[in-house]
């Protein structure tokens, strides 16, 4: 099983970006999918996550600006980021709890995608 993230880049403050993360491999089902970020010198933190049923929760710092969604048919999770701020600059990682075809539940991380917000 692999998670492939894409969509990062450089954007000015106030701009928008959309991140995508697709899971592939021998997948039976996917539970929670989420996005984390890690800024230089800081610990990795949860940004947002979404259950298979569509329930979401967000870090306080991104509420009202970021929206997480998923397409279960495509095994893909998205993060729409609006009104970006310089403090959103970080490497963003997708994460998922996945039941493989062997029905074991494992946690997976994507490779990370850089988001840089200039002031």
N, C-alpha and C positions, 0 to 999 in steps of 0.2 A: 504494500500500500504506500502511496506517495501523495503528498500535498504540494501542489504547484501554485505559488502565488505570483501575481502580476499586477501592474497598474500603478506602481510607485513613480515618483518623479519629483521635479522641482516646480514649485508653484509660488506665486506671490501671496502674501497675507490677504485673506478675504476670498481666496480662490477655492476651487473644488478639485477633488480627485476621487476616483472610484477604484477600489482594490477588489480583485477577484482571487479566489483560491479554489482550485478544483482538486477533488480527491479521485484517485484512480487506483486500479489494482483489483485484488480479489476481495470485494466489499459485499457484505451481507446487508448491513444497514449502518447508518450514522446517527449517533445521538447528538450531543452538544457540539456545535461548531463555534469557534470564536476567533477574535483578533486580540493580540497582545502587541505591546510596543516596548522598545528599549532605547532610551536616549543615552548618549555618551556619558559614562560615569554614573549611570543610574540603574536601578534594578528593573527587570522586566515587569510590566504591569498589564493588568487586564484592561482592554479598551471596551469590548462589547462581546456578548455571546448570545447565541440563539439555540433553543431546543428544537428537536425534530417537529414539535407541534407549533413552533413559531413564537414561543415566549422569549422575550428578550430582557437583557439588563445591560446597563451602561455604566461606565465610570462617570462620576459626577462632572469631571472636567470636559466631557464630550457630549453630555446630554443636551439635546436640542440642536446639535450641530452635525452629529454623525448618526447614520442609520445602518443597521445591520439587517441583512436579509439572506435568504437561501433559496436555492432551487433544488428540491430533493431529487427530481428526475435527473438532474445533471450533476448531483453530488458536489454542488458548488455553493460557496458562501461569498457574499459581497459586503463591502463596507463603503458606503457613500459618505464622503467627508466634505462638508460644506463649511464656509466661514473659517477656513483654516487659519491658525495662528502660528507664529514662530515656535512656540512651545510645543506644538504638535510634531515638530521635527524629531524623527526617530526611525529606527528600523522596525517595520511592522511584520509580525509573524502570525500566520494562521495556525490554528490548533483544532484538533477534532478527536472525539472519542468514537472509535470505529469498531464495529463487529466485523471481523474477517469472515471469509467463507468457512473457516473452522469454528466459527461462533465464539471465538475468544475476543474479549473487549480489550483494545489497546489504545493508548493515547499517542497521537502523531503531531509532529510539528512540520510546518513548511519551511522553506529555505530563507525567508525574510525578504522584504522589499523596502528599499530606502524611500522615505518621504522627507523632503526638505522644503520648508516654508520660509521664504525670504521676507524680510520686513520692508 
